[in-house]
C-alpha cells in the first residue's frame, strides 16, 4: 500500500520514508490503455496528490486525497511567504516534466526539482496529465507506440515556452527524435518545432539559462559524478552538473577513473545482455569506491537505479543520489 499525506507544521522538507511509487503525485493517463502505463500503473491509479514534510521527531501524519492543485498552490503560497525575494524574481516561467524512473522510483527527486526551480525564482507549472515521453518504446522498436506518446507530449505541453526535466536522456530523445515521429501530423510537428528550443535538462537550464549556480546548499560528503551516456553524448552536458556541485557547501567532488564510461544500463541493454551489463556496472562502482567517495551523483535516474541495484545486492559501502537531491539540501531548511 502506498501512503501519501500532508503535514502543515513544516514547509519545505519532504518525508519519503513511507512513500514509494508516484512522483507526479497524481494519476497518469495514457493516450490509449496500452500505452504509457508502467508496471505500477495499478498503484498509481489509486494515488491522488500528496504534500508531505517530516515531523521533527521523525514521525509522519497523513491526510489522504489532497488534490494536486492544492499541493502546488499551497507550496507556492508558503514559499512566497517564507522567501518573497525568491518568487519569480526573474519573470521566468517553466513547465515541469517528470520522467518515468523518477515518477515511479524516486518521487522525492521530483519534489526537489520543484523546490530548486522555485528557489531560483521560476514560476513552475505542472501538468498532471503528462506521462512517459516514449523513449523506452522507441528504443525497443515500437515506433507506433512511441508516436502515440509523442503526440500526447505535444498536446500536454502545447503552448509552453520552457520545459525543464531532471533527465538529459528524455530531453535529448525528445529533441532528436520527435520530428521523425510526428512527420505524419504537420500540425503537431509545427508545435514541436516551436517547443524544441525551450526543452532543457535541469542543470543546463540552471547554469546556462538562469545563470544560477549556488543555492546555498550543504552536503558534507565526498562524492563523484557519473556522466550518463545520453547526457554526455546526446544532450551535450558535462561541466554544468559539476559547476552546481562545486557550489555546495561541505561537498568534495572527486573524479573517478573512466567517469565517461557507460554504467551498463542502456535501457533494454541491461535486460537483453545481463552479464555484460553487470560486468560494466561492477567496474563503474569499483571505480567510484576506488575514488574514496561515499556517493555517486548523476543527473540520470536510470543510471542511478542500475548502480543502486548492484550496490545493494553486493552490500557495498557506497550510495547513489540524484543531482537534484544534493542541490535541494538547502542550508536554511
N, C-alpha and C positions, 0 to 999 in steps of 0.2 A: 504494500500500500504506500502510495506517495503522499507525504504530508506537506501541506502548504499553510502559511499563516501570516499574521500581521501583528506586530507589537508596536505600540505608539510611544514607548518610553525612550527609545533612541532612534536616530535618524539614518545615518549614513553607512553603518556596517550592516552586513547581511549574514544571517545564520544559514549555513549549508549542511551542517552535520546531520540533519534529519531529512535532507532533500536529495532526491535523485530524479533524473529524467529531464523535465522540461525547463528550458531557459527562457524561451519566449513567453512563458507564463500564461499561455492561452492555448486553446485547441487549434491545431493546424488543419487547414482544409486543402485538399489537393484538387487539381483541375478535373480529375476523374478518380473514382475509388481506388484504382490500382496504381496510381501514380503519386509519388511524393510522400508516401507514408512509410515510416520506419517500422522496424520490428517491435517498437514500443508504442505504436500508434494507439493501441487499445488503452494503454496507460495515459497517453497524452489527452485522449478524448475525454477523460474524466477530470482533467485539471483545468480550472479556470485561473484567473490571475492570482498572483501571490506577492505580497510585500513583506519582507522579513528582515529582522535585525536581531542581534544576540542579546540575551539577558546578561547583565554584568556578572552574574553568578554562573553563567554557562547553561542556563535553562531557557527553554523556549515555550511560549504560549501560542496557541493557534486560533485564528478566526477564519473559517473556511469561506470560500466563494466570494472573494473580493474581486470586483471587476478589474480588468486590465486598464480600463480608462481611469478608474480611481487610483490604481497603483502609480501610474506615471504622472497623473495630475498631482497627487499628494507628494511624491518625491520631488517634483519640480517646485511645488509651492514651498516645501520645507527647505530645500536648498536655497531658494530665493531669500527666505528669512534668515538663514544662517550665513549664507555667502552672497549678499546682494551685489557685491562688486564683481562676482564671477559670472553672473547670469546673463548670457547673451551679450557679453561686453563688446564682441566684435561684429555682432549682427549676423553671424553665420548660422545657417540652418542646415540640418543634415538628417537624412533618413537612416535608420539603423537596420542593417541586415545581419541576422544571426545564422551562422552555418549549422548544419545538422549535428556534427560532433559536439559542438558547444551546446546546442539546444538539448541534446539527449544525455550527454555525459558530464558536461561542465557548466551547469547553469549559473554558478557564481561568477564565472568569467564574463558571461553576458551582462550581468548586473554591473560588474566593474567597468566594462566598456562604457556603459551608460553614464556611470559616475565620472569617469575620466573626461568624457566629452562635455558633460555639464560643467565640470571644473574648468575646462578650457574655454568656457564661455559660449558653448554651442547650444542652440535651441534644438533639442533632439526630438524627432518624431518616430514613432514605432507603429508599423502596420501589422496587426496581429494575424492578418490573412496570409502572410508570407510563409513559404515552405522551402524545400530544397531547390537549389539553383539548377540541379540536373547533372552535375559533374559525374557522380558515380554511374549513372545510367549511360552517359555519353562515353565514358572510358571503357565501359563494358560492351559497347557496340549497339546499345539500344537507342538509336537516334530518334525514333518516333516518340518514345517516352521523354527523351531529353528535350525534344522540340516542344512538347506539351508543357513542360516545366519552364522552358524559356518564354513561351507565350504568357504563362502565369506571372512570371517575374516581371515582365514588361507591364502587364496590367496592374500588378500590385504597386509598382514604383512609378507609374505614369505620372509625369509632372514633377518628379523630384529633381532638384538642382544638384544635390550632393548625396551620395550613398556611401556610407562607411561600414566596413566589415572587419572583424578581427581575424580574417583569413585571407592571406595573399593568394592561396590556391583558388578559392572561389572567385576572388576578384579577377585574377588572371584568366581563369576559364571563361568568365562572362565576357571580358573584354575581347578575347581572342577567338572565341568560337560561336558566340551568339549570332553574329552576322550570317554565318552559314546555316544555322538552324532556323533563322527567321526569313530566309530568302523567298519562301513561298507566300509570305504575308508582308507586302510592301508597307502597309500602314505601321505594323509593329516594328519592322526593320527601320523605318524612319524614326520612330520613337526611340529605338535603341541607339541609333547614331547620335541622338540628342542627349541621351543619358550617359553614354560611354565616357566622355571626358570627365564626368563627375563621380566616377566609381573609384573608391580609394580603399586600400588596406589601412588599418588603424595607424601604424607608426609613420607611414608615408604621409597620411593626412595631418598628423600632429606636427611633424618636423618640417615638411616641405610646403604645406598649405597654410596651416595656422601659425607656423614658426614658433611653436611652443615646445620646449624641451624639458622643462622642470615642472614637477607637480608637487614639490615639497613632500616627496615620498621617502619612506625609510624602510630598508630591508637589509638588516645586518648579517649578511651571509656571503660566502664565496660562491659565485655562480659562473657557469659557462653558457655560451649561446650556441644553439644549433641552427644552422642555416638550412631551412627546408628547401628541397629541390624546386618546388613551384615558386616560392618566394624569391629565391636567388636567380633562377634561370628563366622563369616565365614572367613573373611580375617585375623583377629587377631591383629588389631592395637588399641591402647588406648592412650599410652603416646606420640607417635610421633606427633600428631597434637598439643598437649599441649606444647611439647618442643618448637615447632615453634612459638606458640602464646606467650610464656613467653619471647621470644627474641624480640618481637615487642615493640618499644618504646611507652610509654604512655598507653599501654593496661593493664587493670587489669582483670585477669582471676579469676572468682568466680565459684565454683562448685555449681550447683543447686541440689536440692533434687531429688533422683531417676534418676540420669543422664543416667544410663544404661537401663532404661525402654523405650520400643518402643514408638514412637511418634504417632502411629496409622495409618501410611501409609500402609506399607506392600504390595505395588503393587496393585493388583486387590482386596486385602482385603478391602481397603478403599471404593471401589465401591460396593462390594458384601455385606459388613457389615457396612453400612454407619453410623448407630447410635453408634455402638461400637467404630468404628474408631474415630468419632467425640468426643466421651467422652474421649478417650485416648489422643487425640490431645489437648483437653481443659486442661486436667491435666498436660500435659507436659508444655504447655505455661504458665499455672498458676504457676508451679514450677520455671520457668525461671523469671517470673515477681517478684515472691517472693524473688528471689536472688538479686533483685535490680539492674538488668543489663539493658543495652539498646539494646544489640544484642545477638541473639542466633547464634552461629557459628557451622558449621558442615562441614564434608568433603563429605556429600551426598546431592546432589541437589534435589533428590526426597523427602527426609525428609524436606528440607527447603521449597520446593514448598507446601507441605502438611501443614506445620505450618504457612507459609505465608498466605495461602488462609484463614485459620481460623482467623488469626490476623487481616487481612483486613476486613473480614466480621464483626468481633466483634469490630473493631476500637480500638484496644488495643495499649498501649504506648510501643511497643517493635518492633524490626525488626529482620529479618533473613539475614544472609550473609555467603557466602561460604568461607572456609578457604583460598583458593587462592586469593580471593578478599581482604582479610586482609593483607596477606603476600605481595601482589602486591602493597601496598601503600608505595612505596619506598620514602625515605625522600628527595632524591636529584632530584625528578621529580615533 
